[in-house]
Amino acid sequence: MFNVGGIDRVIRILAGLILISLVFVGDQIIGQNIVWGWIGIIPLATGIFKFCPAYTLFGIKTCPIK
């Protein structure tokens, strides 16, 4: 029941980590940086669990068939 493949998974994990790291760097505008951290959780989680609900809705699958 996986639909996120290897390269897609790496890109999602890196993007999630970068977005979460924006919470700790840059201008510390109250609330704005925290939003990037919450947004970063989505690609990080989909990369870790190899499952993207949006891919299921659109019928996309980037992992090889097993």
C-alpha positions as CSV (number, residue, x, y, z in Angstrom):
1,M,0.0,0.0,0.0
2,F,2.9,2.4,-0.8
3,N,2.6,5.0,-3.5
4,V,5.7,7.2,-3.0
5,G,8.9,5.9,-4.7
6,G,12.6,6.3,-3.9
7,I,13.6,9.7,-5.4
8,D,10.2,11.2,-4.6
9,R,10.6,10.0,-1.0
10,V,14.0,11.6,-0.6
11,I,12.8,14.9,-2.1
12,R,9.8,14.9,0.3
13,I,11.9,14.2,3.4
14,L,14.5,16.9,2.5
15,A,11.8,19.4,1.7
16,G,10.0,18.7,5.0
17,L,13.3,19.0,7.0
18,I,14.1,22.3,5.2
19,L,10.6,23.7,6.0
20,I,10.8,22.6,9.6
21,S,14.3,24.2,9.9
22,L,12.8,27.6,8.9
23,V,11.2,27.7,12.3
24,F,14.7,28.1,13.9
25,V,16.4,30.4,11.4
26,G,15.6,33.8,9.7
27,D,13.6,36.6,11.0
28,Q,11.7,35.6,14.1
29,I,8.3,36.9,13.1
30,I,5.8,35.6,15.6
31,G,3.6,33.0,14.0
32,Q,5.0,33.1,10.5
33,N,7.9,30.7,11.0
34,I,5.8,28.3,13.0
35,V,3.5,28.0,10.0
36,W,6.4,26.8,7.8
37,G,7.2,24.1,10.5
38,W,3.6,22.8,10.4
39,I,3.6,22.8,6.6
40,G,6.9,20.9,6.7
41,I,5.4,18.0,8.7
42,I,3.3,17.0,5.7
43,P,6.0,16.2,3.2
44,L,8.2,14.7,5.9
45,A,5.4,12.4,7.1
46,T,4.5,11.3,3.5
47,G,8.1,10.6,2.8
48,I,8.7,8.6,5.9
49,F,5.5,6.5,5.6
50,K,5.8,6.2,1.7
51,F,2.1,7.1,1.4
52,C,0.5,10.2,0.0
53,P,-3.3,10.6,0.2
54,A,-3.3,13.1,-2.7
55,Y,-1.5,10.5,-4.9
56,T,-4.3,8.1,-4.1
57,L,-7.0,10.6,-5.1
58,F,-5.3,11.3,-8.5
59,G,-4.2,7.7,-9.2
60,I,-0.5,8.5,-9.2
61,K,2.1,6.0,-8.0
62,T,5.8,6.7,-8.1
63,C,7.0,3.5,-6.4
64,P,7.8,0.4,-8.5
65,I,5.2,-2.3,-8.6
66,K,5.9,-5.2,-6.2
